[in-house]
């Protein structure tokens, strides 16, 4: 029986148009390291699963996890996380693909010889719906540690750019990933930001300047299809949920999220989203969560960030006067 060294996790849902290119980019790999692919399919209702099963007939290292119902990205992908026991793993979204046939070889060569590193990071191209490619992530080669992340100077990539030493899932899913503290944790823990932070907390990240993958923009792209407001809201959610995941150890996460919320409330994009009551309620719920830590934040916020917060509050007070009716409506929702 083959002892695999790496697991490539592919969470799929209705990606029949693209998944062949993703799979071919994995199977083209030239490597001395045995690898397996685990595809967690979230009850696709197009031809995705049939395509995957055709590949499975040809490749014995392809494992398929079908689902009887659609359950969303987080619940879908942790099905694969739970059974990933190889020394290394990575995630490839089914609409993205690799372009370097030595990606696995180069990544694992480094990680095998540098045990203190938990992440190997490469650069990424982006491809629009017209097939035009340009640079997406262009990091300068650098090593970084968790403290660099807390100080906003870490060099990390997107989903298809990272390969991880399996220091977490190999021992089973952490309890806090199984029993989530709140609904927003699903949004916070489902993507590359969370994978990056929990593995960087366990070691170091090594980034190189190779462009070995293509991030494809589609109509339903999970991140790129969002407005700036929604992206920033998810980032603020991510920070407080990460703060709680790490047992309230890293105040920097809390403070940076707090400043994000203040900036959001003072931004023009806030007013653009003001009619989306579901989104505004999500925002206000997040404000309440941060309010629980108000004293802790104020005791740890640095002078520069304190001035930023005061500036954002000043801008918001001006907006409130200018758009009095809309803002008052939101304040009523908040009281409810």
N, C-alpha and C positions, 0 to 999 in steps of 0.2 A: 504494500500500500504506500502510495506517495505521501511523503511528509512535506506539505506545502510550507513555504517560507513567507509568502505574502497573500493577503486576500484583497481582491478588488471588489468593493461593494458598489452595486448599481441599484439605486431605488428607482423603479419605473412606474409610470402611469400614462397610458395613452401616448406613447412616443414611437409608434410604428414607423413614422416618417424618418426618424433619425437613428434609431437604436442599432441598426446594422453598422453604421459608421462608427459608433461608439465601441461596439464589440470587435469590429475588425481592427480598430486601433489598439486594442488590448492583445488580441491574438497575433498581431504582427510583431510583438515584442521579441527581441533577440536577447535572451538572458539565460544564465546558468542557474538562476533561482527558480525552483518550482513554484507556481502560483495557482490560485483558484479564483474563480469569479462567483460571487453570490449575488443573484438578482432577486430583490424583493419587489414583486409586482403587486401594486395596490388595486387589484381588481380592474385592470384595464378593460375597456369595452370596445377597443378597436382591434387591430391585428397584432398588437405588441406581443402578447403571450404566445401566439402561434409562431411568430418569428423567432422568439427566444427558444422555443421547444425544438425548432429545426436546427438551431445551433447546438443544442444540448445533445442531439443525436450524433453530432460530429466530434464534440469536445467533452471528454469525461471529467474535466476540471471545472465544469459549469454546473452550479447548483441553483435551482429555481425555487423560490418561496412564493407560491401563489397565495391569493387571499380571496375569501368568499365575499368580502364586502370592502368598500373603500373606507379607509380609516385615517387618511391624512398622512403627510410626509413623516412626522415624528414617529407615530406608532408603527408605520411601515418600516422605516429604516432601522429602528432598534431591534426588529426581528432578526436582522442580519448582524447587528452589533453583538447580540446575545450569543451567537454561535461562531463568532470570529475569534479563534484561538491561536492563529498563526503569530509569528514573532512581529510581523509588520502588517499594516493594512492601509488602504487609501479608499477614497470615494470618487467615483466618476459618474456624473449625472448623465442620463441616457441621451441627452441632446448635445452633449459636448464630446470631444474626442482628442486623443493624443496624436502628435505628429512626429515624435521622435521614437524610433523603434528600440532605442537603448535607454529609455526613461527608467524602467525598472532596474536594469543592471547598474546604472550610474547611482541611482538613489540608494539601493541596498549595499552597494560597494562602500559607500561613505558610512552609512549607519552601522554596518557590520564592524567597521574599523574605528568607530568613534562612539563608544557606548554611552557617553554622557549626553548625546543628542537624542531627542525624541521626535524631532520634525526635520524633514528635508524639503525645502521650498524652491520651486522653480517659477519663472515668469510665464505670462500667459498672453495670448493674442485674443482679440474679440472679433466675432464675425456677425455682421448685421444681416437683416433678412434678405438683402440683395446679394449676399455672398462676399461682400467686401470685408477684408480683414485689416485690422490695425492693432497697435500695441494697446493692451489693457492694463496689465501689471508689469512694471519695468523696474524691479528692485535692483539696487547695487549689491553685489555679494557682501554678505555680512552675517555674523553670528550674533544672536541675541538671547537674553534670558527673560524670565518672567517680570523682573523689575523694569526692564525696558518697555514691556507692554503697559505696565501701570503708569509709566511716565510718558506714554504715547510716542515711543520711538522704536518700537519693534518692527521688524521686517517680516511680514507674513503674507501668504498668498490666498488665492481663492480655492474653491473645492478641488478642481482638477490639478492644482499645482502642488499639493502637499502629499507626502508619504510619511506615515507615523510609525514609531515604535509602539507596539501594542502593550503599553504598560498599564492600561486601565481595563479594557474589555476582556482581556485574556483571563482576568480573575473574576469575571462576571460583571453585569451592569451595576454601577453604584446605586445604592438605595434611593438617592435623591433623583435619579433618572427614572426610577420605576414608580415611585410614589411622589408625584410632582406637587409642589407647594401650592401652585395655582395654575389656572388655564393658560396664562401667558407663557409659562415655562415651555410649553410645546413649541411655541414660536421661537423662543430663545435658544432652545437646546437642539433644534433640528438641523442646523447648518454648520458651515465651516468655521464661523466665529467661535462657536462653543468647542468644537473639536480642537481648534488651535489653542484656546486658552487653557483647557484642562490638561493638554499634553505639554504645553510650555511650562506650566506650573510644576511639572514632573521632570523637566530637563531643559535642554537648550535647543534652539532652532538654527539651522544652517541654510542660508539662501544662496543660490547661484544665479547667474544671469542667462541660463539657457531658456529659450522659448520652446517648450515642448508640448503645448496643448492649446486648444482653441475653445473658447467659451462662446457658445452660440446664442444669439438673441432671438427669441421667439415671441409670439403674441402672448404666451402665458408664462414667460420667464418669471420665476419666483421673486427675484429681487429687482431686475431692471424694469419690470413693468409697473413698479410702484412709484408713486409720487415722492418728491423729496421729503414732504411732511411724514408720510408713512414710513419711509426709510429711517428717518431720524427718530420717530416714535419707537420703532423696533429696536434701534440702537440703545435708546434710553431704557427700554424694558430689559434688554439683554444685560445691561450693567447692574441693575438692581437684582435681577434674578441670579446673576453670577456672584454678586456680593453675598447673597443668601446661600448659594450652593457651596461657597467656600467658608461657611459658618461665620460670616461677617468679619473675616480677617482683613480684607483689603479695602480700606476706607476710600482709596483713590477711585475705585470702581463706582462707589456711591456718589462721590462728589462730582465726577465727570458726568454721570447720568443726570444729576440734579441741575447742572449748568445747561445740559442739552434741553431739559424740559423748559427752563426759563427762556432759552433762545427760541424754542418752538412757539411758545405763547406770544413772543414778541415779533414773530416773523409774518411776512405777507402770506406765506403758504398756509398759515393757521387760518387766516380769513377765507382763503380759497376752499378749505375743507370744512368750513363752519356749518354747512348744511348736512354733512354726513354725521348724523346723530350717533350711529354705532361707533364711528371712529372717535368722535369727541368724548363719548362715554368711556372709551378705552383710554383716552388721554387723561380724563379726570380721575379714573380709577388708579392710574399710575401716579398721579399727583398725590393721591391719598396714601399710597404705599410709601412714597418718599417722605411725606409729612411725618410718618412714624419715626423717622430718623433725623428730624429737623435739628434737634439739639446736637446730635453727634456730628452732623454735617457742619453746622456752624462752628463747632469746636475744632474742626480739622480743615476747614476751607482756607486756602492761602489767600494772601492779600490780592494778588492779581486776579484770581477767580472770583473773589468777593466783589471786586470792582466790576467784573464782567456781569455778575448777577445783578448788581445795582443798575447797570446800564440797560440790561434786558427788561428789568422791572419798570424802568423809566419809559422805555419805548412802549411797553404794553399799556402803561397808564395813558399815554397819548393815543394809542389805538382805541382804548376803551372809550375815550371821549369822542373820538371821530366816528366810531361804529357802535354807538351806545346800545342800540336796540339788540343787535346780534350778540354782543358780549353779555348783556344782561340775561338774554335767553340762555346762554351757556352757563352763567352763574346760577340760574334757577335749576338747570339740570344737575349741577354740582350739588346743590342743597338736597335735591331729591335722592 
